[in-house]
Amino acid sequence: MELKDLFITPFYLAIIYAIAYGIRSSVTNVYTKKYFIPALTVKVVGAIALGILYHTLYAGDTNNYYRQAGIVYHAFGDSFAAGWELVTTSGDVTPAISRYTDQLNWFGHGSNEYFVIRVAAVFALLSFNTYTVIAVLFAAVTFTGMWAMYMTFAKIRPQTFKELAIAVFFLPSVFFWGSGLLKDSLCLGALGWLFYAFYRGAIERKNILRCAILGAGAVGVIFAMKTYILLAFMPPALLWVFNESTRGIRSKALRLVAKPLFLSVGLLVAGYAFVQISAADARFDIEKIGAQSKLTAEYLQGVSKTEQGSGYNIGEQDGTLSGMAKLAPQALVVALFRPFLWEARNPTMALSALEATYFLVLTLRILWRVGVLKTLALISSTPVLTLCFVFSLVFAISVGISSGNFGTLVRYKIPLMPFYLSGLYIMQSLTMAYPRRAQQPAGAPPQLARV
């Protein structure tokens, strides 16, 4: 960070907030309006706090992204054509950009970090290459996807719009690691838009063309950086669509016949999507995914040796899918409910431990009140809960196995956190007595505003 950050950033913040106040009425209603500006603010604060932390105490990805984006920014200064080629290139080196690509460590066909550099370079061009402004623009852009996610959840279950705001916006790990100049923030924002596109386009069947474009764009963004998010999300999302489709059948007899059919088709389509996504990226080839997970875990466990107290061990990996399956229960616990409070060794781990403890307490509370079998029946019979928990559990197992240390895990698991906690809140509302809310909850809108 430089002196210019102090002078330029307030000007851009004023523009962002002016736009936010200008559009707020069109994307909120009387019930959700009060969360719009606070939710944007925590994103902005998270992005700035992340930058301060990394620029003062740590060296890390956000600093590297900024330096690499600065090379592209200076290329724009030398030649706009060269800079634009660096932003839009498919990975081929031409004479016009060769002197810049030699300085770009993440340039190349197989680099998923270079997508972040492309976006950061465009924001650098708009902000005189000011780190804080770039980070704030990341926060503002990804906030749109988070708001779309929130409005989708709130429309599905308006009784819990207060709790859903906490789940989507106000978890410290989510707004800290999911707001700044990192891959995580772009992926989280894109995941929000993908969730919205599925619900609005495939389930409500409204604005189908717009939703198809939004969904394709979101898939492209996530695929460019973290393919494994799509591997975990797409199968349950497609299953969600098929499950919701059966609910529109009025005839009980026909629904009983159609549901197994829709379920079978949903599973087949979801499986096909999984295979196609994994085939498009050699690192996630279904036959090699176990070995890749083993390599990733070994690398991150090596990193954890330099971070005292941050490592964890759930067992030895053998590089096979069956070996991953054996570690799944431990991975699930570590991703959702650890670090435990006594395992926290620094402030960021302490925040993660508090969140994990809350997840554990709320999960046990629901299981105690409802019972395990009835909870499972409720999840299987409520399509949005099926999506939330299948995605969260699959994702938790994958990151729990491959991370190896809590410092990395807290970043890797943020995509599942809003879905898991939203699922818990929705399930809690379904299991509580609402005598005055049988048809429509008091204090909740009959239909929330469109995003």
C-alpha positions in Angstrom: 0.0 0.0 0.0 1.2 3.5 -0.8 0.3 7.1 0.1 -2.0 7.3 -2.9 -4.2 4.7 -1.4 -5.2 7.2 1.3 -6.1 9.9 -1.2 -7.7 8.0 -4.1 -9.7 5.3 -2.2 -12.2 7.7 -0.6 -13.1 9.0 -4.0 -13.9 5.5 -5.4 -15.7 4.6 -2.2 -18.0 7.6 -2.7 -18.8 6.5 -6.2 -19.5 2.9 -5.1 -21.8 4.0 -2.3 -23.6 6.5 -4.5 -24.3 3.7 -7.0 -25.4 1.4 -4.1 -27.8 3.9 -2.7 -29.1 4.6 -6.2 -29.9 1.0 -7.0 -30.9 -0.2 -3.6 -34.6 0.4 -4.0 -34.7 -1.7 -7.2 -33.1 -4.8 -5.7 -34.6 -4.7 -2.2 -37.9 -4.3 -0.4 -38.9 -3.0 3.0 -37.7 -6.2 4.7 -34.3 -6.6 3.0 -33.5 -3.0 2.4 -31.8 -2.5 5.8 -29.2 -5.2 5.0 -28.0 -3.9 1.7 -25.6 -1.2 2.8 -24.3 -3.0 5.9 -23.7 -6.1 3.7 -21.8 -4.0 1.2 -19.9 -2.3 4.0 -18.6 -5.5 5.6 -17.4 -6.6 2.1 -15.5 -3.4 1.7 -14.1 -3.6 5.3 -13.1 -7.2 4.7 -11.2 -6.4 1.5 -9.3 -3.5 3.1 -8.5 -5.5 6.3 -7.2 -8.3 4.2 -4.9 -6.0 2.3 -3.6 -4.4 5.6 -3.0 -7.8 7.1 -1.0 -9.1 4.2 0.9 -5.8 3.6 2.0 -5.5 7.2 2.3 -9.0 8.6 2.2 -11.6 5.9 3.4 -12.2 2.4 0.8 -14.0 0.3 -1.3 -14.3 -2.8 -2.9 -10.9 -2.7 0.5 -9.2 -2.8 1.6 -11.4 -5.7 -1.6 -10.7 -7.7 -1.1 -7.0 -7.2 2.5 -7.1 -8.4 1.6 -9.2 -11.4 -1.4 -7.0 -12.3 1.0 -4.1 -12.1 3.1 -5.5 -14.9 0.0 -5.7 -17.1 -0.9 -2.2 -16.1 2.5 -0.8 -17.1 2.1 -2.7 -20.4 -1.0 -0.7 -21.0 1.1 2.4 -20.4 3.6 1.3 -23.0 1.1 0.1 -25.6 -2.7 -0.2 -25.1 -2.7 -3.0 -27.7 -0.1 -5.0 -25.7 -1.9 -4.5 -22.4 -5.2 -5.6 -24.0 -3.6 -8.7 -25.5 -2.3 -9.6 -22.1 -5.8 -9.3 -20.6 -7.5 -11.3 -23.4 -4.8 -13.7 -24.5 -5.6 -17.4 -24.6 -2.1 -18.1 -23.3 0.0 -17.8 -26.5 3.1 -15.7 -26.4 3.5 -13.2 -29.2 6.4 -10.8 -29.9 4.2 -7.9 -28.7 3.8 -9.3 -25.2 6.9 -11.5 -24.8 8.8 -9.0 -22.7 5.9 -8.8 -20.3 5.1 -12.5 -20.1 8.8 -13.2 -19.1 8.0 -11.2 -15.9 4.6 -12.9 -15.3 5.1 -16.0 -13.1 1.5 -17.2 -13.5 1.2 -16.6 -17.2 0.4 -19.7 -19.3 -2.3 -22.1 -20.5 -2.5 -24.1 -17.2 -2.5 -21.2 -14.7 -5.8 -20.6 -12.9 -4.2 -17.6 -11.1 -3.8 -15.7 -14.3 -7.6 -15.1 -14.4 -7.3 -13.0 -11.2 -4.5 -11.0 -12.8 -6.6 -10.2 -15.8 -9.4 -8.9 -13.6 -7.0 -7.0 -11.3 -5.3 -5.5 -14.3 -8.5 -4.0 -15.6 -9.3 -2.6 -12.2 -5.8 -1.2 -12.0 -6.3 0.6 -15.3 -9.5 2.2 -13.8 -7.8 3.1 -10.5 -4.2 4.3 -11.3 -3.0 0.9 -10.1 -4.0 1.6 -6.5 -4.1 -1.6 -4.4 -6.9 -0.6 -2.0 -9.2 0.6 -4.9 -8.6 -2.7 -6.7 -9.4 -4.7 -3.6 -12.6 -2.6 -3.0 -13.7 -3.1 -6.6 -13.2 -6.9 -6.1 -15.5 -6.5 -3.0 -18.1 -4.5 -4.8 -18.3 -6.8 -7.9 -18.5 -10.0 -5.8 -21.1 -8.4 -3.5 -23.5 -8.4 -6.4 -23.3 -12.2 -6.5 -23.6 -12.5 -2.8 -26.7 -10.3 -2.8 -28.2 -12.5 -5.6 -27.5 -15.5 -3.4 -29.2 -13.9 -0.4 -32.3 -12.8 -2.3 -32.7 -16.3 -3.8 -32.5 -17.9 -0.3 -34.9 -15.2 1.1 -37.4 -15.8 -1.7 -37.3 -19.6 -1.1 -37.8 -19.2 2.7 -38.9 -15.6 3.6 -39.5 -16.6 7.2 -35.8 -16.6 7.8 -34.6 -13.5 5.9 -32.9 -12.1 9.0 -30.9 -15.3 9.7 -30.1 -15.7 6.1 -28.4 -12.3 6.0 -26.1 -13.6 8.7 -25.4 -16.8 6.8 -24.6 -15.0 3.5 -22.9 -11.7 4.6 -21.9 -11.6 8.2 -19.8 -14.7 8.8 -16.3 -13.2 9.6 -14.4 -15.8 7.5 -16.6 -15.3 4.5 -16.5 -11.5 4.4 -12.7 -11.4 5.2 -11.4 -14.1 2.9 -14.2 -13.7 0.3 -13.9 -10.0 -0.4 -10.4 -8.9 -1.4 -7.9 -9.4 -4.2 -8.1 -13.2 -4.2 -9.5 -16.1 -6.2 -11.8 -16.9 -3.4 -13.8 -13.7 -3.7 -14.4 -14.0 -7.4 -15.4 -17.6 -7.1 -17.8 -16.8 -4.2 -19.5 -14.0 -6.2 -19.8 -16.2 -9.3 -21.3 -19.0 -7.2 -23.9 -16.6 -5.9 -24.9 -15.7 -9.5 -24.9 -19.4 -10.5 -27.3 -20.2 -7.6 -29.6 -17.3 -8.7 -29.5 -18.4 -12.3 -30.5 -21.9 -11.5 -33.4 -20.8 -9.3 -34.7 -17.9 -11.5 -34.2 -19.6 -14.8 -34.6 -23.3 -14.3 -37.0 -23.4 -11.3 -39.1 -20.3 -11.7 -38.6 -20.4 -15.5 -38.4 -16.6 -15.7 -35.9 -14.5 -17.7 -34.5 -17.8 -19.0 -32.2 -16.3 -21.6 -30.7 -13.8 -19.1 -30.3 -16.5 -16.6 -28.6 -18.8 -19.1 -26.1 -16.0 -19.9 -25.5 -15.3 -16.2 -25.1 -19.0 -15.4 -22.7 -19.6 -18.3 -20.7 -16.6 -17.3 -20.6 -17.7 -13.6 -19.5 -21.2 -14.7 -16.8 -19.7 -16.9 -15.4 -17.6 -14.0 -15.4 -20.5 -11.5 -14.0 -22.9 -14.1 -11.1 -20.5 -14.8 -10.0 -20.7 -11.2 -11.4 -23.5 -9.1 -13.0 -26.3 -11.0 -13.6 -28.4 -7.9 -16.3 -25.9 -6.9 -18.3 -26.8 -10.0 -17.6 -30.5 -9.4 -19.2 -30.2 -6.0 -22.0 -27.8 -6.9 -23.4 -28.8 -10.3 -24.6 -32.3 -9.5 -26.7 -31.3 -6.5 -27.9 -28.2 -8.3 -29.2 -30.2 -11.2 -30.8 -32.6 -8.8 -32.4 -29.6 -7.0 -34.0 -28.5 -10.3 -35.4 -32.0 -11.0 -36.7 -32.3 -7.4 -38.4 -28.9 -7.6 -40.0 -29.9 -10.9 -41.9 -32.8 -9.3 -43.4 -30.4 -6.8 -45.4 -28.7 -9.5 -47.4 -31.9 -10.2 -50.8 -31.6 -8.5 -51.8 -35.2 -8.8 -50.4 -37.1 -5.8 -50.5 -40.4 -7.7 -48.7 -38.9 -10.7 -46.2 -37.2 -8.4 -45.4 -40.5 -6.7 -44.7 -42.0 -10.1 -42.8 -39.0 -11.5 -40.6 -38.4 -8.5 -38.5 -41.5 -8.9 -38.3 -40.9 -12.6 -37.2 -37.3 -12.1 -34.7 -38.3 -9.4 -33.2 -40.9 -11.7 -32.9 -38.5 -14.6 -31.5 -35.9 -12.2 -28.8 -38.2 -11.0 -27.9 -39.2 -14.5 -27.6 -35.6 -15.7 -25.7 -34.7 -12.5 -23.3 -37.6 -13.0 -22.8 -36.6 -16.7 -22.1 -33.0 -15.7 -19.5 -34.2 -13.1 -17.7 -36.4 -15.7 -17.7 -33.6 -18.3 -16.4 -31.0 -16.0 -13.7 -33.3 -14.6 -12.7 -34.4 -18.2 -12.2 -30.7 -19.2 -9.5 -30.4 -16.5 -6.8 -33.1 -16.3 -6.2 -32.3 -12.6 -9.8 -33.5 -11.9 -9.9 -36.6 -14.0 -12.1 -39.0 -12.0 -9.4 -41.7 -12.3 -6.7 -39.4 -11.0 -8.6 -37.2 -8.5 -7.4 -39.3 -5.5 -3.8 -39.0 -6.5 -4.2 -35.2 -7.1 -5.8 -34.8 -3.6 -2.9 -36.7 -2.1 -0.3 -34.4 -3.8 -2.2 -31.3 -2.7 -2.5 -32.5 0.9 1.2 -33.3 1.1 2.1 -29.9 -0.3 -0.1 -28.1 2.2 1.0 -30.2 5.1 4.6 -29.1 4.2 3.5 -25.5 4.2 1.9 -26.0 7.6 5.2 -26.9 9.1 6.2 -23.3 8.8 2.9 -22.3 10.5 3.2 -23.6 14.1 0.0 -25.2 15.3 -2.0 -24.8 12.1 -1.6 -28.3 10.7 -4.0 -31.3 11.2 -3.8 -34.9 10.3 -6.9 -37.0 9.5 -5.0 -40.0 8.3 -2.7 -41.2 5.6 -3.8 -40.9 2.0 -3.0 -43.6 -0.5 -4.0 -41.6 -3.7 -7.1 -43.6 -4.5 -10.8 -42.8 -4.4 -11.4 -45.6 -1.9 -8.7 -44.1 0.3 -10.5 -40.8 0.2 -13.8 -42.4 1.1 -12.2 -43.9 4.2 -11.1 -40.4 5.3 -14.5 -38.8 4.5 -15.9 -38.8 8.0 -12.8 -37.2 9.5 -12.7 -34.7 6.7 -16.3 -33.8 7.2 -15.7 -33.0 10.9 -12.6 -31.0 10.3 -14.1 -28.9 7.5 -17.4 -28.1 9.3 -16.6 -28.2 13.0 -12.8 -27.5 13.4 -10.6 -25.9 14.5 -12.0 -26.4 18.0 -11.7 -23.5 20.4 -8.7 -24.9 22.1 -6.9 -25.4 18.7 -6.9 -21.7 17.9 -3.4 -20.3 17.7 -3.9 -16.9 16.3 -6.8 -14.3 15.8 -7.9 -15.6 12.4 -8.0 -19.2 13.7 -9.9 -18.0 16.7 -12.6 -16.5 14.5 -12.8 -19.7 12.5 -13.1 -21.7 15.7 -16.0 -19.6 16.9 -17.8 -20.1 13.6 -17.1 -23.8 13.6 -18.4 -24.0 17.2 -21.6 -22.2 16.2 -22.1 -24.6 13.3 -21.6 -27.6 15.6 -24.0 -26.3 18.3 -26.7 -25.4 15.8 -26.4 -28.8 14.0 -26.6 -30.7 17.3 -29.5 -28.6 18.5 -31.5 -29.5 15.4 -30.6 -33.2 15.5 -31.6 -33.3 19.2 -34.9 -31.6 18.7 -36.0 -33.4 15.5 -34.0 -36.6 15.6 -31.6 -38.0 13.1 -34.1 -39.9 10.9 -36.6 -37.1 10.7 -33.8 -34.6 9.9 -32.7 -36.8 7.1 -36.3 -37.2 5.9 -36.7 -33.4 6.0 -33.6 -32.9 4.0 -34.5 -35.4 1.3 -38.1 -34.1 1.0 -37.1 -30.4 0.8 -35.2 -29.7 -2.5 -33.3 -26.6 -1.3 -32.1 -28.4 1.8 -31.0 -31.3 -0.4 -28.9 -28.8 -2.5 -27.5 -27.0 0.6 -26.4 -30.1 2.4 -25.3 -32.3 -0.4 -23.1 -29.5 -1.8 -21.8 -28.6 1.6 -21.0 -32.2 2.6 -19.3 -33.1 -0.7 -17.3 -29.8 -0.7 -16.4 -30.2 3.0 -15.0 -33.7 2.4 -13.0 -32.6 -0.6 -11.4 -29.6 1.1 -11.0 -31.4 4.4 -9.0 -34.1 2.8 -6.9 -31.9 0.6 -6.1 -28.9 2.9 -3.9 -30.3 5.7 -3.7 -27.1 7.7 -6.3 -24.8 9.2 -4.9 -21.6 7.6 -5.6 -23.0 4.1 -8.8 -24.7 5.1 -10.5 -21.5 6.3 -10.1 -20.0 2.9 -11.0 -23.2 0.9 -14.2 -23.8 2.8 -15.9 -20.4 2.5 -18.0 -21.4 -0.6 -19.8 -24.0 1.5 -20.3 -21.8 4.6 -23.3 -19.7 3.4 -25.0 -22.8 2.0 -24.5 -24.9 5.1 -25.6 -22.2 7.6 -28.5 -21.2 5.3 -29.6 -24.8 5.2 -29.5 -25.0 9.0 -31.5 -21.9 9.4 -34.1 -23.0 6.9 -34.3 -26.4 8.5 -34.7 -24.8 11.9 -37.6 -22.7 10.7 -39.3 -25.8 9.3 -39.0 -27.7 12.6 -40.2 -24.9 14.8 -43.9 -24.1 15.5 -45.2 -21.1 13.6 -48.9 -20.9 14.6 -49.3 -17.5 13.0 -47.1 -18.3 10.1 -48.7 -21.4 8.6 -49.6 -19.6 5.4 -47.5 -16.5 5.5 -45.1 -15.4 8.3 -45.9 -12.3 10.2 -43.3 -9.7 9.3 -42.1 -11.4 6.1 -43.1 -10.3 2.6 -45.3 -12.4 0.5 -42.8 -12.1 -2.3 -39.4 -10.6 -2.2 -38.1 -8.2 -4.8 -36.5 -9.5 -7.9 -32.7 -9.3 -8.1 
